[in-house]
Amino acid sequence: MMSVTVTAATCFAAGSYLPRSPRRSFTVALRSDVSSTATRILTELKRECATPLPLLQQVAKTMSDDMRAGLGLKPGLPMIPTYVENLPTGNEKGLFYALDLGGTNFRVMRVQLGGKDERVIDTEFDQVSIPQDLMSATSQELFDFIASGLAEFVSKEDGGFHISPGRKREIGFTFSFPVKQTSIDSGILIKWTKGFAVSGTAGRDVVACLNEAMERQGIDMRVSALVNDAVGTLAGAEYWDSDVVAAVILGTGTNACYVEKISAIPKLQGHASSSGKMIISTEWGAFSNSLPSTEFDREMDAATINPGEQIFEKTISGLYLGDIVRRVLLKMTEEGGLFGRFVPQKLSTPFILGTPDLCAMQQDYSGDLHAVGSLLYDILGAESNLSERKTVLEVCETIVRRGGRLAGAGIVGILQKMEEDDRGLIFGNGNRSVVAIDGGLYENYPQYRTYLQDSVKELLGSEKSNNVVIEHTKDGSSIGAALLAASNSIYQQHL
């Protein structure tokens, strides 16, 4: 059977998936069963969100086709060359830093590497929440805030971590937004995603933005590698397991990357590479073909800062699932009286219902669904009876199931593309192909994780599934960035 390595976790884990604390008491609504109108809306939702095997197969095939097109000069996925051609070998030594910016938090880390014998000697990290107003501030304001957090972290470096004499500190910068990468340590921002709308950055080298901010903070440090979180995760996972072929991020946003042969990248024709390979960032959040869609998806998309873009991301990632559910519940309430005669005012507030809240409700296995009722009252001000709570759970189940199964189809699309180009590479006898996954959505949402894994098994069948390992790689992007800083260090020949 397909091997799946995950750590035991729930939506009550630390980080962005820590749900709001529900109130201890609330009023139980004494109403009859859910109205026929609300039931009709739910039935239609289930029909439009269905992901039968033929649809999943079409999504996987279209994903492969769009990848291949994007590697050339045809319309398709962005398929961004990362210029990461040599992954860490295990020989790296010294102190290296990582800065991971990819969502509503940024993480800073330091890693002491000891080479083949000691590998990772020690690590320390800190995580800082990004204020909401900075997500739409100026480039300088955002990067100054990040650099100040990095400066504070560097100032706490103790004797357990030591830089070699005469060397400048080096850092791997995980920047998980679409960039046009021009080298291992430079990249031009194409656009912000995941709810960011920072001015003055698009068209600029994000490494230069960080360098300027570090200079203003008095930090003497060099960016040795610019990667995104998927690339960092692949590098971090491959450091410990040489069978890793791809990495996926499923958190606030989503992306996937994999190892591609240079000869299979027409848009890099003539590029010289010592390894003959390069990690490609698919930017699969931009995928949109063959996806099941509802009026609620279209309404939410129209209300975002980037309507018509990142449709796959808006269908499967953590930033959006909660608001899709909210929009369904709002229509059920307005047209079908789901929570009684009055529409709770908070239900009209975009993104007030988060994906961690869906997760918390789906972990309620009590007879009266008390936790579901409490969360609905606490977050939305909605009084609910048992029948209404069951309806809410069915809506959550429908949206989350669709997201997880589509994510699984995307993974299969990547694996099938690699297999088509090199028969036996993925599904050959005795082969072991590992897909490393990181991100709070996958880590902390048990139902989502199960839907994804089941989708992969269903698409591949039992025989091919034996070759595929889906492995949870916690915090892989941060340590991966530090490892890539080491493998691309200006002092590399001395490591």
ABEGO torsion letter per residue (X at the ends): XBBBBBBBBBAABBEAABBBBBBABBBBBBBBBBBAAAAAAAAAAAAAABBBAAAAAAAAAAAAAAAAAAABABBBBAGBBAGBABBBAGABBEBBBBBBBABABBBBBBBBBAEAAAEBABBBBBBBBBBAAAAABBAAAAAAAAAAAAAAAAAABBAABBBBBGBBBBBBBBBBBBBBBABAABBBBABBBGGBBBBGABGBBAAAAAAAAAAAAGBBBBBABBBBAAAAAAAAAAAABAABABBBBBBABBBBBBBBBAAABAAABGBBBAAGBBBBBAGAAABABGBBBBAAAAAAAAABABBGBGAAAAAABAAAAAAAAAAAAAAAAAAAGAAEABBBAAAABBGABBAAAAAAAAABABAAGAAAAAAAAAAAGBBBBAAAAAAAAAAAAAAAAAAAAAAAAAAAAAAAAAAAABBGAAABBGBBBBBBBBEAAAAABAAAAAAAAAAAAAAAEAAAAAABBBBBBBGAAAAAAAAAAAAABAAAAAX
